Amino acid sequence: MCGLAAVVLTAAACTSTGAEEPLNPELAPRGTVQTTATPTRQDLSNKVSLTGKVTMNPMFGIVSPIAGQVRYWDVVEPTGTPTKPTRIASIWSEGKPTNVDVPAGSTFGGRLVDDRSTVTAGMPIASAKFAGYGIVADIDGEQAYQITDAATGAVQAQIKNGPGPFPCTLLGTIAALPVGTVPAPPPAEPEPEEQPTGADTPAPRVPQPPQEPRNSSEPTGLRLVCTAPADVKLINGAAATLELVTASAQNALVVPVEAVAGGQGKGKVDVVGPDGAKQTKDVELGLTDGKVVEIKAGLTGEETLAVPGPNLPPAPDGQGSPETGSK
């Protein structure tokens, strides 16, 4: 018994009475910023990829350049491919006309609205047919508004297992087109016949009803049409990929997307101070390529940002939930 008591006393004497060591001494204190990033500058662009194919004599739409009343010209059917623009209409506004032409290398397809209709700027008023090979890509409704403002953007095309990439020149509008019509010529007036002396006056001729306008182009869905340089060999029906630049910015101030919370032009970032403390700031967002996002306002470029960015506060109870909807 005395020996066992001595062992217990010895073990008690060896036990430390100091402060306990942390279970995970390698972890930093809670709230310490582990990863940071600084803004940089680079050229940035948004791109959309479309699947298309090579098409012979594709149809495209001609739009009204201004708002006003459209008055169509009588267009004579050409005997060959026009080498000069073809005047097809004038848009009258405040007593002044603005002329509308089909570009050289294309022929007039048909009228898309009635003569003397009131039209808005950018509204398709005529269809045209390009003489030769073009590349046509169908567009879904979700892409339409993303692409429509990029009518002057650069387009690159790549033919599957063929030539490319090469620049592709846009034709007309991406808007869906209704059936194009061309008015029929008025019936020829008959020559008056000389009546023999003493003959009874003949009954008046029954006027011929006006001919119905003929359809000259089929309706189309939303689609983009472009043409390749003359030295690019194309084969009708060949598959192609189009890459359209929808927006671009040069020397933009950018940060990693992980450092930003928010979207739709507005966001928040956590700026890390010299002492490690974080301050949340509002920023205005611009373009993004999925890796970095443009900061249009809110930062000078000298800040250090915490990664990941701030957590946005949850919506109040009963707001923004699928069951109740936003209020």
C-alpha positions in Angstrom: 0.0 0.0 0.0 2.8 2.4 0.8 4.5 1.7 -2.5 1.3 2.4 -4.5 0.8 5.7 -2.6 4.4 6.8 -3.5 3.7 6.1 -7.2 0.5 8.2 -7.2 2.3 11.1 -5.5 5.1 11.0 -8.0 2.7 11.1 -10.9 0.9 14.1 -9.4 4.1 15.9 -8.9 5.0 15.6 -12.6 1.7 17.1 -13.8 2.1 20.7 -15.2 0.1 23.5 -13.6 0.7 26.1 -16.4 -1.8 27.3 -19.2 -3.1 24.6 -21.5 -1.6 24.5 -25.1 -4.1 25.1 -28.0 -5.4 22.0 -29.7 -4.3 23.2 -33.2 -1.4 25.7 -32.7 -0.8 25.8 -36.5 -4.2 27.6 -37.2 -4.3 31.4 -37.3 -6.7 33.3 -35.0 -10.3 33.6 -36.2 -10.8 36.5 -38.6 -7.2 36.6 -39.9 -7.1 37.2 -43.7 -5.3 34.3 -45.3 -5.4 35.2 -49.0 -5.3 38.7 -50.6 -5.2 40.1 -54.1 -4.4 43.5 -55.6 -6.1 45.1 -58.6 -4.3 45.0 -61.9 -4.9 46.4 -65.4 -5.5 44.5 -68.6 -7.6 44.6 -71.8 -10.9 42.8 -71.3 -13.6 41.6 -73.7 -16.8 39.6 -73.6 -17.3 37.0 -76.3 -20.2 34.9 -77.4 -19.7 31.7 -79.4 -22.3 30.6 -82.0 -22.7 27.5 -84.1 -23.5 28.1 -87.8 -23.0 26.8 -91.3 -22.0 28.0 -94.7 -25.1 29.0 -96.7 -25.6 30.0 -100.4 -27.4 33.3 -101.0 -28.4 34.0 -97.4 -31.2 36.4 -96.6 -30.7 39.3 -94.2 -32.6 42.3 -93.0 -32.3 46.0 -93.7 -33.4 48.3 -90.9 -34.7 51.8 -90.7 -31.9 54.2 -89.7 -34.3 56.7 -88.1 -37.9 56.9 -86.8 -40.4 58.2 -89.4 -42.6 57.2 -92.3 -41.3 54.7 -94.8 -41.9 55.3 -98.5 -40.7 52.6 -100.8 -39.1 53.1 -104.2 -40.1 50.9 -107.2 -37.1 48.6 -107.5 -36.4 47.1 -110.9 -35.3 43.5 -110.9 -31.6 43.4 -111.8 -30.2 41.4 -114.6 -27.1 40.5 -112.6 -25.4 41.0 -109.3 -25.5 44.8 -108.5 -22.1 46.4 -108.2 -23.5 49.5 -106.6 -25.9 50.0 -103.7 -29.6 49.8 -104.7 -32.0 52.5 -103.4 -35.1 50.8 -101.9 -36.8 53.3 -99.6 -36.7 56.7 -97.9 -37.6 57.4 -94.3 -39.4 60.8 -94.0 -39.1 62.7 -90.7 -39.8 66.4 -90.2 -40.1 66.9 -93.9 -36.7 65.4 -94.7 -35.9 62.0 -96.3 -33.2 59.6 -95.2 -32.4 57.1 -97.9 -32.1 53.4 -97.3 -30.0 51.2 -99.7 -29.3 47.5 -100.2 -25.5 47.2 -100.2 -23.6 46.3 -103.4 -23.3 42.5 -104.0 -26.9 41.9 -102.7 -30.3 42.2 -104.3 -33.6 43.5 -102.9 -35.7 40.7 -101.4 -39.0 42.3 -100.3 -40.9 44.8 -98.2 -41.4 43.9 -94.6 -43.9 46.6 -93.7 -46.6 48.4 -95.7 -45.7 51.5 -97.7 -46.1 54.7 -95.7 -46.0 52.9 -92.4 -44.6 54.6 -89.3 -41.4 52.8 -88.3 -38.8 53.1 -85.5 -35.1 53.3 -85.7 -33.6 49.8 -86.0 -36.8 48.2 -87.2 -36.4 45.8 -90.2 -38.2 47.3 -93.2 -36.8 45.2 -96.1 -35.1 41.8 -96.8 -32.1 41.4 -99.0 -30.3 38.4 -100.5 -26.5 38.2 -100.6 -25.1 36.9 -103.9 -22.7 34.1 -102.9 -21.6 32.2 -99.8 -22.3 33.5 -96.3 -22.2 32.0 -92.8 -25.5 31.8 -90.9 -25.8 31.2 -87.2 -29.1 30.8 -85.4 -29.5 32.8 -82.2 -31.8 32.0 -79.2 -33.8 34.6 -77.3 -31.4 34.7 -74.4 -28.5 35.7 -76.7 -30.4 38.3 -78.7 -30.0 41.2 -76.3 -26.4 40.3 -75.6 -25.6 40.4 -79.3 -27.8 43.1 -80.6 -25.6 45.9 -79.3 -22.5 44.4 -80.8 -23.5 45.0 -84.5 -20.1 46.7 -85.0 -18.2 44.2 -83.0 -15.5 42.0 -84.4 -16.5 38.5 -85.6 -14.1 35.6 -86.1 -15.2 32.5 -88.0 -13.7 29.0 -88.0 -14.8 26.4 -90.5 -14.8 22.9 -88.9 -11.9 21.0 -90.4 -11.4 23.9 -92.8 -10.0 27.4 -93.0 -9.9 29.9 -90.1 -10.0 31.7 -88.0 -10.8 34.6 -90.3 -12.7 37.9 -89.9 -16.4 37.7 -90.9 -18.3 40.8 -92.0 -21.7 41.2 -90.5 -24.7 41.7 -92.8 -27.9 43.5 -91.7 -29.7 42.8 -88.5 -30.1 39.8 -86.2 -33.8 40.4 -85.8 -36.3 37.8 -87.0 -37.8 38.7 -90.4 -41.4 38.3 -91.5 -42.3 37.3 -95.1 -41.0 39.8 -97.6 -43.3 40.9 -100.4 -43.0 42.8 -103.6 -46.0 44.7 -105.0 -47.3 43.4 -108.4 -47.1 46.0 -111.2 -50.4 47.7 -112.0 -52.4 46.2 -114.9 -51.8 47.9 -118.2 -54.4 50.2 -119.4 -56.1 49.0 -122.7 -55.8 51.1 -125.8 -59.0 52.9 -126.7 -60.7 51.4 -129.7 -62.0 53.6 -132.5 -65.7 53.2 -132.9 -67.3 53.1 -136.3 -69.7 55.9 -137.3 -73.2 55.3 -136.1 -72.2 52.4 -133.9 -73.8 52.1 -130.5 -71.6 53.1 -127.6 -70.1 50.0 -126.1 -70.5 49.1 -122.5 -67.6 50.4 -120.3 -64.8 47.9 -119.6 -64.9 46.2 -116.2 -61.7 47.3 -114.3 -59.4 44.5 -113.5 -58.8 43.9 -109.7 -55.3 44.8 -108.6 -52.9 41.8 -108.4 -51.9 40.5 -105.0 -48.3 41.2 -103.9 -46.1 38.2 -104.4 -43.9 36.7 -101.6 -40.3 37.1 -102.4 -38.6 35.9 -99.2 -39.5 33.4 -96.5 -39.6 34.4 -92.8 -36.6 33.8 -90.6 -35.9 33.4 -87.0 -33.3 35.3 -85.0 -30.0 34.8 -86.8 -26.6 36.3 -87.5 -25.3 36.5 -91.1 -21.8 37.3 -92.1 -19.5 37.0 -95.1 -15.9 35.7 -95.4 -13.0 37.4 -97.2 -12.9 36.6 -100.9 -9.8 34.4 -100.7 -11.4 32.0 -98.1 -12.7 28.8 -99.7 -16.2 27.9 -98.5 -18.3 24.8 -99.1 -22.1 25.0 -98.9 -23.4 23.3 -95.7 -20.0 23.1 -94.0 -20.2 23.6 -90.2 -18.7 26.7 -88.7 -18.2 28.4 -85.4 -18.5 32.2 -84.9 -17.0 34.2 -82.0 -18.5 37.6 -81.5 -17.0 40.3 -79.3 -20.0 41.9 -77.6 -18.1 44.4 -75.5 -14.5 45.4 -74.8 -12.4 47.6 -72.5 -8.8 48.6 -72.8 -6.5 48.9 -69.8 -9.3 48.1 -67.4 -8.9 47.9 -63.7 -9.7 44.3 -62.8 -9.7 42.0 -59.7 -10.3 38.3 -59.3 -14.0 37.4 -59.4 -13.6 35.6 -56.0 -12.8 38.9 -54.4 -16.2 40.4 -55.3 -19.7 39.8 -54.0 -22.7 41.0 -56.0 -23.5 41.4 -59.7 -25.6 43.3 -62.3 -23.2 46.3 -62.2 -23.0 46.6 -58.4 -20.7 44.8 -55.9 -18.8 44.8 -52.7 -15.2 44.1 -51.8 -13.3 43.8 -48.5 -10.3 46.1 -48.4 -7.6 44.9 -46.0 -5.8 47.6 -44.0 -2.2 47.6 -42.8 -3.3 46.2 -39.4 -5.2 43.3 -41.1 -8.6 44.8 -40.5 -11.2 44.5 -43.3 -13.4 47.3 -44.5 -16.2 46.6 -46.9 -16.6 49.0 -49.9 -19.1 49.4 -52.7 -17.8 49.1 -56.2 -19.2 49.5 -59.7 -18.7 46.4 -61.9 -18.1 46.2 -65.6 -17.0 43.4 -67.9 -15.9 40.0 -66.8 -14.3 37.0 -68.6 -15.2 34.6 -65.7 -11.7 34.9 -64.1 -11.5 38.7 -63.4 -14.1 41.4 -63.3 -13.7 45.1 -64.2 -13.9 47.7 -61.5 -15.3 50.8 -63.0 -15.5 52.8 -59.8 -14.9 52.5 -56.1 -11.2 51.5 -56.1 -8.0 53.4 -56.9 -6.0 50.3 -57.7 -3.7 50.6 -54.7 -5.8 48.6 -52.3 -5.3 45.1 -51.0 -8.4 42.9 -51.2 -9.5 39.9 -49.1 -10.2 36.7 -51.0 -12.9 35.5 -50.9 -15.0 38.6 -50.9 -17.6 39.7 -48.3 -20.6 37.6 -47.5 -23.8 39.5 -48.4 -26.4 39.6 -45.6 -29.3 37.2 -46.1 -32.7 38.6 -47.0 -35.1 39.3 -44.1 -37.5 36.5 -43.2 -40.3 36.2 -45.7 -38.6 38.3 -48.4 -37.0 36.9 -51.6 -37.9 33.3 -50.8 -39.5 31.2 -53.6 -42.6 30.7 -51.5 -43.3 34.3 -50.8 -41.4 36.2 -53.6 -39.7 39.5 -53.3 -41.7 42.5 -51.9 
